[in-house]
Structures are given as C-alpha cells and as structure tokens.
Amino acid sequence: MKPSLPFLALALVMSAPAAQARDGYPANEAEMNAAVAALGETMSRADKLETQGRIVEAEPLWHDALAQRQRLLGDRDPLVAKGMDRLARNIEMQGDYRRAEALRRSALALREADAGSAADLPDACSALGYNLTRQGKLHEGAAQSYRALELLREAGKAENPEAAKALSVVGLTLDTQGKFAEAEPFYRRALDIRRKALGEDDLDTATSYNNLATALSGQGRYEDAEDLLLNAMTIRERNGTVPALEAESISNVAINLDRRKQHAKAAILHRMAINKWTQVFGANHVLTAAGYNGLGMSYFLQGQYSFAAVEFDRALELRKAALGRDNPEVAESYGNLGMAERAMGHEAAGMRLLRTALEIDLRTIGPDHPDTKAVRAAIDSPAPEPSEQPMIVTQSG
C-alpha cells in the first residue's frame, strides 16, 4: 500500500483550499506530512498482520486507515475508495461477504462519480461482482462481471491481468450455478493471461489453476482436476505468505480425493486443512467451517454418520453466524446434516433440515441448480439404512 502515499500527498495539496475548513485537517505542511506518515504506518501494520495470517487483528487497523483518509480527503474523494477496497478485502478474507458488500458498492459509486477514475472502474465492478456471487446473488454478480469485461475491452485491456480477474468472476458465477462446462473456457483464458503476464509462481496464477480444477471436477474429470489442484497447492506453499490459501488448497485436494473414493487419504488432508485454518483464524471461524464440512462429508461417504453429523453441525452453526440464514453455504450445511440425521434413523429431524436447505436454495440459487436438484432428490429418496460402520472403500489410482 505504500506506493499510494505520494498520490495521497499530492491529492491533499490539490484539495487544500476546499479541505482546510474540515475538522481534523492538517493546519500546515508539517502536520500534513505527519498525517500522511501516520496513515502509511497504519497500513503497514495492517499489511504485516495479514502477511502473518492475523486477518481478524488487521481489521481495526484498516478501519482506522479508512477513517484517516476520510478526515484528510473528505468522503467523496476516489482515494477514499481505495481505503474502502482494502477494508472490504480484509472482511472478505474473513469470509463475511455480506458485511463487505456496502463497502464494495460505495467504492464503485465513488469511482463512477469521478471522471478521472475510469481506469479503476473495471476492477471495482469485478470486486463487487465477486462479492455478490459469493453471497449467492448470481444475476447481479454476473452483470457486474460482464460490465468489467466490456469496460476492459473498450480500453484495449482484454489481455491484461485485470481482465483475468473479471473472467474468473464470470467463471465463478457460472460454476456456482452448476454450469461447469460453460465456466471452463473463462477459467482457461484467465489462467493463460496470468501465466503470460504474471508468471507460473504468482499467487493469482495459483488461483486460476484452482478455479479451472473446480470446473473440471464439476464435470467429473477428477484426475485432470487433481493435477491442477496440486499445481495450485505447490505455488501457494512455495510462496508461504498466505496460510489461508494453503489451507484452501489442501482442502480442495482432499475433496477431489473423496470424489475419487480415496477417503482415507482425504481424511488426513481434511484434518491438515482444519489445523492450518485454526492456526490462522481460530477453531470457531466461518472459514474453518469449510474444513469441518469437508471432514464431515468424508466421514459420511465412509458410513460414519454420527461423526459426520458432529462436523456438519459445527459447520452449520459457524456459517449461520457469519453468513446469515439465506446463503448457499448455509443451505449446504443444512442439507448435509439432514442426510446424516436420516442415515442415523432420525427421519423427522433429517427431513426438517433437508426442507430448510431446499427453501434456502430455491431463494438463492434457483430450482435448476445442481445443489437444489440434489436436495430435492435427497428428500424424495428413502433414508439409507442406519449404520455406524465405515464402508469398505476401494482405493483407486
């Protein structure tokens, strides 16, 4: 964030006549220099905490940095939008997309109102599109992402890294709807752009490997997906600066192994991911919930339904607290716990949970999404025979 400070100082000089009437505005050049230095120090401390994986601890510092920008520049300056972006990013790193949405919308609005911010508009659209898509607001998320692509095309930047981000969000919008084959070319193009522009070892390149693997796995191409997931995991581990991304990669490899019926190996990796997420966020965080959900599914696929129910219930409570009730991830947890309850012979409780999952899915991702159809199928199917014994699973490959 330090490179933005000279621009901030310049903006302060240009806006000084209109700004001096504001409370808290520097009275002279020395105070102005001190204020800019203080902002730089606040951002550096926040960046350092995030690099150490201490995301939650960094949030108050990003709030403070935004407040400092607003005191110096007012509420409508485009440089304030950069402060909003940075705070929103931190909150999204914690998995709380709903709370970050207002910041993303405000940052976009500031840029739309400023003729000099045209170059920043595509990224702001992509960021809002990603946020909305992660909340299950798919149509608006897609609209913002396509808008970003069109702005980049008009600016002659269709092959720039900014375009890769917009392409990735379009792909996410499609695969969230279960349209994995349609998502694949968007992810492939984003990966090609990032490999050429950023190199093989960049974290964004790793993200593109991970995204493409998601699309392939959704099509049942698990072996192809595994190679890409391992590429992503290797890049993230070699980089070593974002432990949460390392945990995500480990979890994704585990999920893919479960889909290939290699449950014993997958369970080890699920626990590794949970341990890493716990080190970063703590045991009771919404991102750690992804690990509990993955481990629960691994138990479920082996017929260990009571163990699965414990993990599913833990994930459900964490997701409800962080994401609200009307979220596809919360619906997933309701559905998973419902299946485990039915498998243990708790038919009434299981059906209530499954119907809740269906209700949420119909509202958020619609009737044609594969997840919605899977919940309907689970409701219409007879309950599995109660069992506490693990299935004998043939390891493939």
C-alpha positions in Angstrom: 0.0 0.0 0.0 2.9 2.4 0.4 3.1 3.3 -3.3 -0.2 5.1 -2.9 1.1 7.6 -0.3 2.7 10.0 -2.8 -0.6 10.2 -4.6 -2.3 10.9 -1.4 0.1 13.7 -0.5 -0.5 15.2 -4.0 -4.2 15.0 -3.6 -4.0 16.7 -0.2 -2.1 19.6 -1.8 -4.6 19.9 -4.6 -7.6 19.8 -2.4 -6.2 22.0 0.4 -8.2 25.2 -0.2 -11.5 23.3 -0.1 -10.4 21.0 2.7 -9.0 23.3 5.2 -12.4 24.0 6.7 -12.9 20.4 7.7 -12.3 19.4 11.3 -9.1 17.5 11.8 -7.5 18.7 8.5 -3.7 19.5 8.9 -3.1 23.1 9.7 0.2 23.3 8.0 2.7 21.3 5.8 4.4 19.7 8.8 1.0 18.4 10.1 0.1 17.2 6.7 3.4 15.2 6.4 2.8 13.7 9.8 -0.7 12.7 8.9 0.4 11.0 5.7 3.2 9.2 7.6 0.7 8.1 10.2 -1.6 6.6 7.5 1.3 4.8 6.0 2.3 3.4 9.3 -1.3 2.2 10.0 -1.5 0.5 6.6 2.0 -1.1 7.0 1.0 -2.6 10.4 -2.3 -4.0 8.9 -0.4 -5.5 5.9 2.1 -7.1 8.2 -0.6 -8.7 10.3 -2.3 -10.1 7.2 1.0 -11.5 6.0 1.3 -13.3 9.3 -2.2 -14.7 8.8 -3.7 -12.5 11.6 -6.5 -11.3 9.4 -9.0 -10.5 12.2 -6.5 -8.5 14.1 -5.8 -6.4 11.0 -9.4 -5.3 10.5 -9.5 -2.5 13.1 -6.3 -1.0 11.5 -8.0 -0.9 8.1 -11.0 0.8 9.7 -8.6 3.3 11.2 -6.8 3.8 7.8 -10.1 4.5 6.1 -11.1 7.0 8.8 -7.8 8.8 8.4 -8.3 9.0 4.6 -11.8 10.4 5.1 -10.5 13.1 7.6 -7.8 14.1 5.2 -9.8 14.0 1.9 -13.5 14.0 2.7 -16.0 11.3 1.9 -16.1 11.7 -1.9 -12.5 11.5 -3.0 -11.6 8.5 -5.2 -8.6 7.8 -2.9 -11.1 7.1 -0.2 -12.4 4.3 -2.4 -9.0 2.6 -2.2 -9.4 2.6 1.6 -12.8 1.1 1.3 -11.4 -1.6 -1.1 -8.7 -2.5 1.4 -11.1 -2.8 4.3 -13.6 -4.8 2.2 -10.8 -7.2 1.1 -9.9 -7.8 4.7 -13.5 -8.5 5.7 -13.9 -10.9 2.7 -10.8 -12.7 3.7 -12.6 -13.5 6.9 -15.5 -15.0 4.8 -18.0 -12.2 5.7 -19.1 -11.1 2.2 -22.4 -9.7 3.4 -20.7 -7.2 5.7 -18.2 -6.2 2.9 -20.9 -5.6 0.3 -21.7 -2.0 1.3 -18.0 -1.1 1.1 -17.8 -2.5 -2.4 -20.9 -0.6 -3.5 -19.6 2.6 -2.0 -16.2 2.3 -3.6 -17.8 1.7 -7.0 -20.1 4.6 -6.6 -17.2 7.0 -5.8 -15.4 5.9 -9.0 -18.5 6.2 -11.1 -18.9 9.8 -9.9 -15.3 10.7 -10.7 -14.3 11.2 -14.3 -10.6 10.6 -13.5 -11.3 7.1 -12.1 -12.3 5.4 -15.3 -9.2 3.1 -15.2 -10.3 1.8 -11.8 -13.9 1.1 -12.7 -13.4 -2.4 -14.2 -11.7 -3.7 -11.1 -14.4 -2.2 -8.9 -17.0 -3.9 -10.9 -15.2 -7.2 -10.7 -14.8 -6.9 -7.0 -18.4 -6.2 -6.4 -19.4 -9.0 -8.8 -17.2 -11.4 -6.9 -18.7 -10.3 -3.6 -22.3 -10.7 -4.8 -21.6 -14.1 -6.4 -20.1 -15.4 -3.1 -23.3 -14.4 -1.4 -25.4 -16.2 -3.9 -26.7 -13.0 -5.7 -25.7 -14.6 -9.0 -27.6 -12.4 -11.6 -26.3 -9.1 -10.2 -22.8 -10.6 -9.7 -22.7 -11.7 -13.3 -23.9 -8.3 -14.6 -21.1 -6.5 -12.8 -18.5 -9.0 -14.1 -19.6 -8.7 -17.7 -19.6 -4.9 -17.3 -16.0 -5.1 -16.2 -15.1 -7.2 -19.2 -16.8 -4.7 -21.6 -15.0 -1.7 -20.0 -11.7 -3.5 -20.4 -12.4 -4.4 -24.0 -13.2 -0.8 -24.7 -9.9 0.3 -23.1 -7.9 -2.2 -25.1 -7.0 -4.3 -22.0 -8.7 -7.5 -22.9 -5.5 -9.5 -22.3 -4.4 -7.7 -19.1 -4.4 -9.2 -15.6 -7.4 -7.1 -14.8 -9.3 -9.0 -17.5 -8.2 -12.3 -15.9 -9.9 -11.2 -12.7 -13.1 -10.3 -14.5 -13.0 -13.6 -16.4 -12.6 -15.5 -13.2 -15.6 -13.9 -11.6 -17.7 -14.7 -14.7 -16.5 -18.3 -14.4 -17.4 -18.3 -10.7 -20.9 -17.1 -11.5 -21.3 -19.9 -13.9 -19.9 -22.8 -11.8 -21.9 -21.5 -8.8 -25.0 -22.2 -11.0 -23.6 -25.7 -11.8 -22.6 -24.7 -15.3 -19.2 -26.2 -15.1 -18.6 -26.7 -18.8 -19.6 -23.1 -19.5 -17.3 -21.9 -16.8 -14.3 -23.8 -18.1 -13.3 -21.5 -21.0 -13.5 -18.4 -18.9 -11.1 -20.0 -16.3 -8.8 -21.3 -19.0 -8.5 -17.8 -20.6 -7.8 -16.3 -17.2 -5.1 -18.8 -16.5 -3.4 -18.2 -19.9 -3.4 -14.4 -19.2 -2.0 -14.8 -15.8 0.7 -17.3 -16.8 1.9 -14.9 -19.5 1.6 -11.7 -17.6 2.4 -12.7 -14.0 4.4 -16.0 -14.3 4.0 -19.5 -13.1 4.7 -18.8 -9.5 2.3 -16.0 -8.9 -0.5 -16.5 -6.3 -3.1 -15.3 -8.8 -1.8 -17.9 -11.2 -2.4 -20.5 -8.5 -5.9 -19.2 -8.0 -6.6 -19.7 -11.7 -5.3 -23.3 -11.5 -7.6 -23.8 -8.6 -10.6 -22.3 -10.4 -10.1 -24.4 -13.5 -9.8 -27.5 -11.4 -13.2 -26.7 -9.9 -14.8 -26.6 -13.3 -13.2 -29.9 -14.3 -14.1 -31.6 -11.1 -17.7 -30.5 -11.5 -17.7 -32.3 -14.9 -16.4 -35.5 -13.3 -12.8 -35.1 -14.6 -11.2 -35.7 -11.3 -7.8 -36.8 -12.4 -7.4 -33.8 -14.6 -8.5 -31.6 -11.7 -6.1 -33.2 -9.3 -3.1 -32.2 -11.4 -4.2 -28.5 -11.4 -5.0 -28.6 -7.7 -1.6 -29.9 -6.9 -0.1 -27.1 -9.1 -2.0 -24.5 -7.1 -1.0 -26.1 -3.7 2.7 -26.2 -4.7 2.7 -22.5 -5.7 0.9 -21.4 -2.5 3.2 -23.5 -0.3 6.3 -22.3 -2.0 5.1 -18.7 -1.6 4.3 -19.2 2.0 2.8 -15.8 2.7 -0.9 -16.7 2.8 -1.5 -19.7 5.1 -5.3 -19.5 4.5 -4.7 -20.1 0.8 -2.5 -23.1 1.6 -5.4 -24.5 3.7 -7.8 -23.9 0.9 -5.6 -25.9 -1.5 -5.2 -28.8 0.9 -8.9 -28.9 1.4 -9.6 -28.8 -2.3 -7.2 -31.7 -2.9 -9.0 -33.6 -0.1 -12.4 -33.0 -1.6 -11.2 -34.2 -5.0 -9.8 -37.4 -3.4 -13.2 -38.0 -1.7 -14.8 -37.8 -5.2 -12.3 -40.4 -6.4 -13.3 -42.6 -3.4 -9.9 -42.3 -1.7 -11.4 -41.4 1.6 -8.6 -42.5 4.0 -6.1 -40.2 2.2 -8.7 -37.4 2.0 -9.5 -37.5 5.7 -5.8 -36.9 6.6 -5.7 -33.8 4.3 -9.0 -32.5 5.7 -7.5 -32.5 9.2 -4.4 -30.8 7.9 -6.6 -28.1 6.4 -8.5 -27.6 9.6 -5.3 -27.4 11.6 -4.0 -24.7 9.3 -7.2 -22.7 9.2 -7.4 -22.9 13.0 -3.8 -21.5 13.3 -4.9 -18.5 11.1 -8.5 -17.8 12.2 -9.2 -20.0 15.2 -11.4 -23.0 15.6 -14.7 -21.1 15.6 -14.4 -19.2 12.4 -16.5 -19.4 9.2 -13.5 -20.3 7.0 -12.5 -23.1 9.4 -16.1 -24.3 8.9 -15.1 -25.4 5.3 -12.7 -27.9 6.9 -15.3 -29.2 9.2 -17.8 -29.6 6.3 -15.2 -31.4 4.2 -14.2 -33.8 7.0 -17.9 -34.4 7.7 -18.5 -35.4 4.1 -15.5 -37.7 4.2 -17.0 -39.5 7.3 -20.4 -39.6 5.6 -19.1 -41.3 2.5 -17.5 -43.9 4.7 -20.8 -44.6 6.6 -19.6 -43.0 9.8 -22.7 -40.9 10.2 -22.5 -39.8 13.8 -19.0 -38.5 13.3 -20.3 -36.8 10.1 -23.2 -35.2 12.0 -20.9 -33.6 14.6 -18.8 -32.0 11.9 -21.8 -30.9 9.8 -23.5 -29.3 12.8 -20.4 -27.4 13.8 -20.0 -26.0 10.2 -23.7 -25.1 10.1 -23.6 -23.0 13.3 -20.5 -21.1 12.2 -21.9 -20.4 8.8 -25.2 -19.2 10.1 -23.5 -16.8 12.5 -21.2 -15.3 9.8 -23.3 -15.5 6.6 -26.9 -15.3 7.7 -29.5 -17.9 7.0 -30.1 -17.2 3.3 -26.8 -18.3 1.9 -25.9 -21.3 -0.3 -23.2 -22.4 2.0 -25.6 -22.4 4.9 -28.1 -24.5 2.8 -25.3 -26.9 2.1 -24.7 -27.4 5.8 -28.4 -27.9 6.5 -28.6 -30.5 3.7 -25.5 -32.4 4.8 -26.7 -32.5 8.4 -30.1 -33.6 7.3 -28.7 -36.5 5.3 -26.6 -37.6 8.3 -29.6 -37.4 10.6 -31.7 -39.6 8.3 -28.9 -42.1 7.9 -28.8 -42.4 11.7 -32.5 -43.2 11.8 -33.7 -39.7 12.8 -36.1 -39.3 9.9 -38.2 -36.4 11.1 -35.3 -34.3 12.2 -33.4 -35.1 8.9 -36.4 -34.2 6.7 -36.8 -30.8 8.5 -33.2 -30.0 7.8 -33.4 -31.0 4.2 -36.6 -28.9 3.6 -34.8 -25.9 5.2 -31.9 -26.5 2.8 -34.3 -26.7 -0.2 -36.1 -23.5 0.9 -32.8 -21.6 1.0 -31.5 -23.0 -2.3 -34.8 -22.1 -4.1 -34.4 -18.5 -2.9 -30.7 -18.0 -3.5 -29.6 -20.2 -6.4 -32.9 -21.3 -8.0 -34.6 -24.5 -8.9 -32.3 -25.6 -11.7 -29.0 -25.5 -9.8 -27.5 -29.0 -9.3 -27.4 -28.4 -5.5 -31.1 -27.6 -5.4 -31.8 -30.7 -7.5 -29.6 -32.8 -5.2 -31.6 -31.7 -2.2 -34.9 -32.5 -3.9 -33.6 -35.9 -4.8 -32.5 -36.5 -1.2 -36.0 -35.5 0.1 -37.6 -37.8 -2.4 -35.3 -40.8 -1.7 -35.8 -43.3 1.1 -33.4 -42.9 4.1 -30.3 -45.0 4.0 -30.0 -47.9 6.4 -28.7 -46.7 9.8 -25.0 -47.6 10.2 -22.0 -46.7 12.3 -19.6 -49.0 10.5 -17.3 -47.5 7.8 -17.9 -48.7 4.3 -15.1 -50.6 2.7 -13.9 -48.3 0.0 -11.7 -49.4 -2.9 -8.8 -47.0 -3.3 -8.3 -46.1 -7.0 -5.1 -45.0 -8.6 
